[in-house]
């Protein structure tokens, strides 16, 4: 059962986005970045009140993903990343991103907070940030 609604174009867009944002961090890094992306589509809180689809999440402005500004994002989706996306839309989650709505790549250590949200951990170069359950209960809901 899918945790977000996607059609084939959405699936391909999500595959391109996880690759463009986190390919250098391997499959697990792409899955963790993808957890944030799926969480943004599922949540109706904070900056994501009006985000309901993969395209809305991908091109959200402000607050979207830098990858959409670069040509690499616009290359065709590859089968490998499409298989990762299938795992994400079935609800697979990975710590520290399982409840995160944000990630970024700092030049140094992860700040304890970023835009008022608490750091939930780091994976390779990316720091992940998770809202409080009182601010965004949908992130914590069971699929």
N, C-alpha and C positions, 0 to 999 in steps of 0.2 A: 504494500500500500504506500502510495506517495505521500510525503509530508507537505509538499507544495505542488500546485498544479503547474505542469509544464507541457508544452507541445514540442515538436522536434526542433523548431527554431530556438526556443528557450533553452532547450537542452544543449544545443550547439553553442549558444551565447555563453552559458554558464561554463562550458568546457573551455571556451576561449579565454574567459575571464580568470578561471583558476590557473590556467597555464601562464597567462600574461602577468598575473600578480605573484605567483609563487613557484614557478617551474624550477627555479634554482634550489628549492628546498625539498625536492623529491615528491614522491606520491603523498607521503604523510603531510608534508607542508601544504600541498595543494588541497588535500582533504580538510585541513584545519582552516585554511583561507575560505574554502567552500562552506564550512560550518557557519562562518560569519555571514556569508552571502545568503544562505538558506534561512538563517535566523532573522535577517533583515526582512525577508519576504513574509515570514510567519508572524512577526511582531507588529503590534499596533500601538507602539509607545515611542516616546522620545522623538528622535529625528525620523522615525519610520512609520508614523501614523498613516500616511497616504501611500505607502509602498506595498503593493499587493502582487506584483508580477516580477519576473526576472528582468525584463527590460527596464521597468521603473527603478529597480534596485541598481542595475548596472549603470544607468545614466543619471542617477539622482544628482541634482545640482541645487545647492552645494551639498557636499558630503558623499559624493560618489567615489568612483575608483579612478585613480590616475592612469591606469593602464589603457583606458578608452581614448586617451590623448595620443597614443603611440600606435604605429602601424602594426606591431606584432599582434595586438589584440584582434586585428581585422583579418588575420590569416585564417584559413579554414580550420575548423575543429578536427582534431585527430582522434582516432578510435581509442587510443589509450586514455585520454582525458574524458572522453564520453563514458567509458566504463567507470571512471572515478565519479563522475556526475551521477550515474545510475545508483551508486552506493549512497551518495549524499541525499538524493531525493527519496530514497527508501528510509532515511532517518539515521544513518550512521553518524556518530559523533565522536570527537576526539578531544581530550584534555590538552591544553587549557582553553580550547576554542568552543567547547560544546555549548556554552551559554553566552558566548561573546557576540557583541554587535560591532566591534571595531578591532582593527589591527593596524599596526604601522611598523616601519623599519627605522629605528633610531640610529644615530651615529655612535651611540654608546649604550650604557645600561638602560633598561626599561624604567621610565619614570613610574612612581607608585600610582599616580593618577594621570590621565590624559583626557582633556576636555571634561573633567569632573567625574570620570569613570575609573573604577579601580582595576589595576593590573591583575589578571588572573594567571599570568605566566608567560613564558617565552618559549618559542620553538625556533631554533637556529637564529635567524636574523629578525624574526617578527615578534613583536610584543602584542599580546591580546588583552582586550579590555571588556569587562562584563558589567552590565548594570545590576543594581540591587534588585532583588525579587519584588520589592515594594514598588519600584519604578517601572518594572517591565515583567509582569508575571508570565506572559506568553512564552518568553524565552525558556523558562523553567518547566513548561508543561511537558508531559509525557506525550509522545507521538501516538 
